[in-house]
Amino acid sequence: MRTVLLAALVLSLPALAWSASLHNTDNQAYDVITVEPGYRQDVRMPYQVLEHSTTEICFYGCDLYLRVSGQGVRIGPDDTVTISWGVMRVERSFRNTP
């Protein structure tokens, strides 16, 4: 019985991971750099967000930088970032509010 309960718990763990979403509402693509904390150094990953697209990004939170304007925001898991008119706006999740 204990083994079945442990297996059910382990299988449900990936469902508990929320990721932040990035939504581009503009008619142009943007280059975005994510900076995630790493073990020895931060991990920097470049992404291109296509026009009118939504993607999931940063499962554990990260810093996002828009290359065109240099704007940076810090997001947590399950936050929503919207790019509109070349400006990033963060909508905080109820899970990330103090």
Residue pairs with C-beta under 8 A, 6 or more apart in sequence:
17 59
17 77
18 59
18 77
18 78
18 93
18 95
19 56
19 57
19 58
19 59
19 77
19 78
20 56
20 57
20 58
20 59
20 61
20 62
20 75
20 76
20 77
20 78
20 79
20 80
20 81
21 54
21 55
21 56
21 57
21 79
21 80
21 81
22 32
22 49
22 54
22 55
22 56
22 57
22 64
22 81
22 83
23 53
23 54
23 80
23 81
23 82
23 83
24 30
24 49
24 50
24 51
24 52
24 53
24 54
24 83
25 52
25 82
25 83
25 84
26 51
26 52
26 83
26 84
26 85
26 86
27 51
27 52
28 51
29 48
29 49
29 50
29 51
30 48
30 49
30 66
30 67
30 68
30 83
30 86
31 46
31 47
31 48
31 49
31 66
31 67
31 68
32 46
32 47
32 48
32 49
32 64
32 65
32 66
32 67
33 44
33 45
33 46
33 47
33 64
33 65
33 67
34 44
34 45
34 47
34 57
34 58
34 62
34 63
34 64
34 65
35 42
35 43
35 44
35 62
35 63
35 64
35 65
36 42
36 43
36 45
36 58
36 60
36 61
36 62
36 63
37 43
37 62
47 57
49 55
49 83
57 64
58 64
58 75
58 77
59 77
60 77
61 74
61 75
61 76
61 77
61 79
62 74
62 75
63 72
63 73
63 74
63 75
64 72
64 73
64 74
64 75
64 81
64 88
65 71
65 72
66 72
66 83
66 86
66 88
68 86
69 86
69 87
71 87
71 88
73 81
73 88
73 90
75 81
75 90
76 92
76 93
76 95
76 96
77 93
77 95
77 96
78 93
78 95
78 96
79 90
79 91
79 92
79 93
79 96
80 90
80 91
80 93
81 88
81 89
81 90
81 91
82 88
82 89
82 91
83 89
